[in-house]
């Protein structure tokens, strides 16, 4: 580092330049000309004094993701399991922690009411309410506020409603997997457990405008306990439907997913992992989502105290 220098602009005021060199962050920034090029050092005029603050400029101008990881804390992700099974919550939490690594912290919560394992339209509808309630309980509990929320069920119950009241990104397993599959040429197949999911997932593809990219949906219930048989059935269906890749979704399939993947011939999209990556990416953007639009609690009756308080006091709208 001896003899090296960073050009902060010869026409900048001396006071600002001197302040930079007294600031320890100045010597961190020197390691990357790319970062320096992003920080257009301009003195901030206040009461006729020229001052300059690197941290202020970082927040004002924005930094690339790797620089944010250096100067800012990593994002905190809230993972909501719409099922009421703690075992499923723990399975999804382990996957999320494995995928996130050191890039984020994970908090996983289990819905307090509803089906132990969602497998019908009725249980799906109840789970949507349970997801909103779980989110409200976290906000009013005084726990760390999330930087992004993940709906931990392949089908995303409550995701659209949560997006209406939350001020942070909300990601779902099914939507994330479908969008990842459509990011590349060709059609895709969905493999999951439960016949009831066919219509729900097909409807989601229509709502997202990607129905023409969905080749088909196959239920692998009878093969789920046998990874080799499940992989063979998925490959057969992919050939039949002309699918270039398959999205295998369902929290119950997470434990056997590696064994199925090892036997597949068709390209695999793991929606559970794509959702974790998407949530981290969205949280790291530090970009506020649109203002929540849900009405006040006076419009509702019979809600839990936490959900009533969240809607009535605007907690969802006020936290960063």
N, C-alpha and C positions, 0 to 999 in steps of 0.2 A: 504494500500500500504506500510505501515511501515514495515521494515524488509525484504520485498520481493526484489528479484533481478532477472535480466535477464542475462543468461549466454551468453556472446558474444564471448566466446572462450578464454581460458587461454593463448593460445599461440599467441594472437593478440598483436600488439605493443601497449604500454601504451598510446602513443599520440593519436592513433585512438580511443581507449577506452574512454579517457578523453573527446575527442571532442564529442563523442556520448552523454555522460552524460551532456554536456553543451547545446546540441541541444534540443529545446522543443519537437521536433517530437519524440525524444527518449522516452519520457514519454507517448506519444500516443501509440507507438508501443508496449510498455510493457503490454498493455491490452490484447494482443493477441499473445500467443505463436506460433500460427499457422502462423501469419504474420512474426514473428521473424524467424521462420524456413525457410521462403521463402527468407529472406534477408540474404544472406551469406556475412557477413561483412568482407570485405578484404580491406586493405589499398591501396589507389591509389598512385603509385609512380610517382612523378613529380619533377625533379631536386633534387633527393635524399631526398625529404621530404615525410613523411608518412602522408597522410590526408585521411579523410573519410567523405562522404556526404550522409546522408540518402536520401534526395530527388533524388540525382543522382542514387543511388542504386535502388530506387523505379522505376525510368524510365528505368534503365538498365535491371533489373531482371524481371519486370512485377509484377502486383498485382492482386489478385482476384477482381471480380467485386465490392463486397461490399467495399473493401478498396479503389478502384478507386473512388467510390462515395464520400468517405471521403476526399481524398487528391486531387482530380481532379474535374474540373467543369463538370456538366452534359452535355450530348451531345445535339447538336442543330440539329433538323430534319427539312428538307425542304420537304413539302408536295405540289406536283404539281397536280392541277386539270386539266386534259386534256380537259374537257368540258369547255365551256365559260360561264357557269352559276355561278354567285357569290353565289347564294343560295346553290348550291351543294357544293361549296368550304367551306362555313360556316358550313354546315351539317357535312362534313368530318372532318373539323378542330375541331369541338366540340367532335366528337367521338375520334379523335386522342388525344386530350387533356385529355379526360376522361380516356382513356386507359393508357396513359403515366404517368399521375399523376405528381409527383415530379421528375420522373426519367429522363425527357428530356424537352427541350423547343421546341415548334412547331411554324414554320412559314409556312403559307399556301398561295399559289399564284394561280391565275386563268389564264389559257391560254388566250392569247390576240386575237387569231383568231381560226376559226373552228366552229364546231357544238355546239349549246347550250347543246344538250344531244346526245352523240355518240350512233348511232343505226344502222349503216351501214358500209360496207367495205370502202366506200369513206370517211365518217367522221372519221373512225378509222385511215386511212392513213394520213389525214390532221392533226389529233391530234398528231400523232407521231412527225411530224415536230414541232408542237406547243409546245410540251413538251421540245424539245431541245432548242427552242427559249426562253421559260420561264426560263429554267435553266441558259442560257447565260445572260439573263437580270438580274438575281439575282447576278451572279458572277461579272458583270461589274458595278453594282450599288453601290458597296462599302458596301453592307449589310453584316452581319456576315456570314462567310462561313459555309456551312452545314457539319456535320459529317456523314450524311447519307441522301439519297433522297428516297422519296416514291412517286411512280406514282399512283395517287389517282383515278384510274378507273379500274373496274373489266374487264380485258382484256389487261391491261398493255401496251397501245400504247407508243412507243418510248423508252421502257425500255431497249431493247437490244442495241439500238443506244446510249442511255445515258451511258450505261456501257462501251461503247467503248471510250467515251471522258471524263468520270468522273474519279476522283481518289479516290472517296469515295464509300461505298456500295450503291447500288441501288436496291430497293425492290419494287415489284408490288403486288397489291391485289390478282390477279388471281393465279400467281405462288406461292405466299406464302400460300394461302388457299389450293391449290392442294398438295403442299409438306407436309403441316400439316396433311392433310387427309391420305396421304400415309405413314405417320410415324407410323401408327397403322395397325394391321391386318385387312384384308377385303377390299372390293371395296367401292368406293364412288360415290355419285350422285352429279351433279351440278344443282342447280336451279337458274335461273336468268330471266331477262326480255329482250325480243327481240330475234326473231328467227335467226337474223343474227349472233348472238354470238355463235350459236351451232358449226358451222364449224371452227370459229376462236379459240374457246376454245378446241375443239377436236384436232386441229392442234398444239396448245401449248402443250397439253398432249403428243402428239407424239414426239415433239421436245425434251421434257424433259425426254423421255423414260418411261413414266408412263401410256401409253395408255391402257395397260392391266389391270390397277387398276381402270380405269374410267368405271363405270357401265352404265352411260347414262347422258344425259343432257335434262332437262325439262324446258320449258318456262312457266312462271306463270303470264304472262301479264294480263290475264283476271281475275286473282284472287288477284292481287297485292294490290288492295284497300280494300280487305277483308281478314284480317289476319287469321281468322278461316278457310275460304275456301282455302287459300293458304297453310296452314299447312296440311289440309286434302289431298290436291292434292300432296304435297311433300311426305307425308307418303305413299300414294297410289303408287306413282312412285318408291319409295324406296323398297317397297314390290315387285313390279313387276320386277324391275331390280336386286333385291338381293343386295342392297347397305347397308352397315353397318353404314354409316353416310352420311350427306349431307353438301355440301359447298353452302351456299346461298350468291350470290354475285351480286352487282349492287348498285351504290351509291344512286340511287333512292329508294332502299329498306331499306336504313339505318334507316329512321325514324320509320318504322313499324317492324323492325327486332325483337325488344324485344317482341312484341305481337305475332309474328309468332313463335318465340322460345318457348314462354310459352305454346303453344298448340301442339308442335311437339312431336311425340313419338320417332322418329329416332334421333340419336345423331347429333348435329349441330356443324359445324365449321364455325365461322365468319371470313372470310378472311381479312376483313378490320382491325380487331383487331389483328389477327396473324401477319399481315404485320407491324403494329406499334411495336409489341413486337420484331419481327425479326430485324427491323431497329435499335432499341435501343441496342439489343444484339450485332449486328454487329458493331455499332458505338463504343460501350464500349470495343471492342477488341483492338482498336487502331492499327489495322494491316493494312498497306497499301495494297490496291488491286493492281492488275497487272497494269503496265504502260499503259496509254491510247494509242491507236494506230491510231486514226483518223488522216488523213493527214492535211496539212496546208490549210489555206484559199484560196491559189492560185488555189486549185482544184475545188472551188465552185464559182458560180455566182448568184447574185440576192438575197443573204441572207440578213437578217436584220443586221444593224450595230453591234448590240450586239453579234449575233452569228458569224458574220464575224470576229469581234475583238477577240472573245474567241478562235476560231480555229486558227486565224493568229498569235496571241500573245502567244498561249500556256497557257492561263489562267487556263483552265481545268487541265492541266498537272502540273501546278506549285503550286496550292494551296494545303495545307495540308489536 
